[in-house]
Amino acid sequence: DWVDYLVPEKGKVLISDVRDVFFQADPFLGPFSSSDAVLSSPGQAIKNQSVGAELLVFEETRGDRNQVNLHSSKLNRRWILEAYSGDPLGLQSRRGLWLLCSGTTMGTRKGMLEYTLRLNAEIGLCRKRRADLLSKGKDVCIGGADQAFHNVLFHRNQLPGARSVQNGMGQVYTVGIFGKFGMKLEQDTDGFVVNSEYKRVPVVHQADTSFEVNSFVHRRFLNGEIPIRIFLGQMKGGTRFSRTRG
């Protein structure tokens, strides 16, 4: 409903998590490292990869040292198995499906309406499918289930005009994976997060997992408004510090 009423016919939209996200630039302005990170312009048909997509979904992993996929991620595999009461993607034999993060998605008005309608339909189907667990007070159709639906819809080609973008090569950099592999998240001389090509990525997701990034966010946006010790401690504990600056 929000997309239907608030996004104009030729508009584009980003839906995103809040607490662990900060913006380094306008995600609707390019160019980006990946040629895949382009949304369709009004009236433009999708004929090849050089033409914009109706929906952009963003990989959570894949890089020089992080090759986690849907098969190797126990948590994501469990979310899928529980929500679908089985393995709809055949993950036991398909080990090359990259993990997509449902925390950030971009699209045209048309693409986002289609996406949200299909996501809502998956929730309804899940509740019917897992009525056995719901009757016992266990709801596997919320929480991590949105990530399960997000990945299954895309990898089953059920999101028309959708395209995936490699982590950090487009509008979004999901950085939570770095701490799990002992990898160093790169920042430029001003403190902004950069990708492997040393380019600033507009949206940094899961930023709360990095002490260095949190320190930069505090210094850049909140210095003098809240002590850094309190900010770092409460970000770790899940307190929300969302702020809009003009």
N, C-alpha and C positions, 0 to 999 in steps of 0.2 A: 504493500500500500504506500509506503514512504517513497519508493522509487516511482510508482505510478503518478503520485500527486506532486512530487517535488522536483523531479528531473525533467527538464524540457525535452521535446521531441528529438532535438539534435544534441542533447547533452550527454556527458560522460560522467561516470561516478566511480568512486572508490569506497568500498566498505571495509572496515578495519577494526581490529582490536583497539583498545584505548590506552590502558595503563602502561603497557610495555612498548609503545610506539612513539617515535618522535620524527619530525620532518626536517630534512636538511635542505630541501628545495621543493618546487612545485612538481608533483608527479605527473601532471598533465602536459608538461613541457619537455621536449626531447632536445637533441637526440640521445639515445641510450646505447650502451655497449652492445646489446643484442638487437639484431634487426627484427626479431620476433616480437619485441616489446612495443607494438604499434596497434592502436585501436582503430577500427574502421571509421571512416568519415561518412556522413550521411549520403545514402544513395550509392555507396561503393560496394560492389559485389566481391566476395572472397573467392579469388581464383587461384592464388598462389601465395607463398610465404612472404612475398614482398608487399602484399596488400594487408591492410589492417584487419584485426580480429574483432569479433563482437564481444569476446570475453577473454580476459587474461588471468590465468591462474599461475601462482608462483611456487617454484620448487623450494622446499625447505632445506634440502641437502644438495649434493653433487658439487664437487670441486676437486682440487688437486689432492687433498688428503681425506676428504669426507665423502665416502661413496655409499652412505646409508640409503637403502631403498625400502619399499613397502614390505618386502620379505624379511629383511634383516632387522627392521624395527619392531621389536616385540610389542611395544605399546600400541603402535598403529595397527599392527596385525590383529591384536586382541580386540581393538575397537571395531574393526571390520567383522571379525568372526562373531562377536557378540551381537552387533546390530543386525547382521544378515543371517544369523543362525547357520553360518556356513562360510564358504570361501568363494564369493562370486567372481573374483579375479583370477582364481587358480594360482595363488601365490606360491604354492608348493613347487610348481614347475616354472613359473614366470618370475624370475628373480631380477629383472632389469627395469621394473616399473619405478620411476622416481617418485619420491615422497613429496606430495603437494601440501602446502599449509593453507588451511581454511581461514586463518586469521586475517588475510588480506586478499582481496579480489577486486579487479577493475573491469569495467565494461561500458559499452554503450547503453543507452536506455533500453533498447531492445534486448541486448545480451543479458543485462542484469535482471530484467523482468523475467526472462526465460529461466535464468539461473535460480532466482529466489522461488519461483513457482515449483520448479523441479525439486529443489531442496525441501520445501514444505511438503511436497508429495512423498518424498522419501521418509520424512518423519511419520506421516500417517501410515504408510506401509509398514514401517518398522513396528509401530505400536500394535498393528494387527498381527504381524509375524511373531512378535515376542510377548503376546498376551499372557503366556504362561509365566514369564518372569514378572510382568507388571502386576499380576494377581498376587504375587508374593512380596510386592513392595520394592522390587528391583527394576529401575528404569534404565535400560541400556540404550535408549533412544535420545538421551540428552548427554551433556558433558562432551566427551570425546567423539560422540557419534557424528557430530557435524563434520569432523575431519574425515570420518569413514565415508559418509555420503559424498562429500566433496571429491575424494579420490576415486570412488567407485563410479560416479557419474562421468567424470572425465575419462578415465581409462576404459570405460565401456562405450565411449564415443556418444554419450547421451546429452552432451552440452553443445548444441549447434554453434559453429563458428568460434569455438573455444581454442585457445592456444596456450601452451605452457612456456614459461620463461625461466631460464636457468637462474639460480639463486645469485643475487647481486649484480646480474647483468642487465637488469631492466629497472623498473620503478621501485622495486622492493628488495631489501637485503634482510633476510631472516637469520639472526646471528646466534641464536641459542645453542646451535650445534658446536660452536667453536670451543666452548669450555669443556665439552665432553671428550674432545680429542686433543686437548692441550695445545690447540692452535691459537696463534696470536691474531687478534682482530686488528687490521691495519687502520691507522688514523693519520690524516695529513698534519702538516705543521700547525694548523689552526685547531686541530682536535676533531674535525669531522671524519666520520667513518668513510673509508674508501674501499673499492673492490680490488680484484686482482690486477686491474689495469690502472690502479691508482686514481680512479674517478669517483667522485662523491655520488652516492646513491640517494635519491630523494627521500625514501621512506626506510627507516631502520626499525625492524620488528624484533621483539624479544630483547630489547636493549637493556632491560633490567638484569640480565644475566651477566653483564660485564661491569666490573668495578670501574674500569677506565672510562667506559662510555657514560656510566652514571655520573661520574665525577665531572666529565665534560658537560653533560646536560645541566648539572647544577651550576657550574661556573658560568655557562653561557646564558641560561634562562632564569635561574632562580637565586643567584648569588645575592645575598643581603635580605632575602625574603624568608628563608628557613635555613637553620644551621645544617651544614653538610652531614654531620653525624646523624642527625635525625632523619634527614632525607634518605641517606643510604640505608639506614636501618629499617625505615618504614617501606621503602621500595622493595627491599628484600622480603618484608613481611606481607606485601600485597596491598599497601595503602595506595590510593589513587592520587596522583598529582598531575591531573590533566590541566592544561592551560592554553588559552588562545591569546596570541599577541598580535596586535595590529601592526 
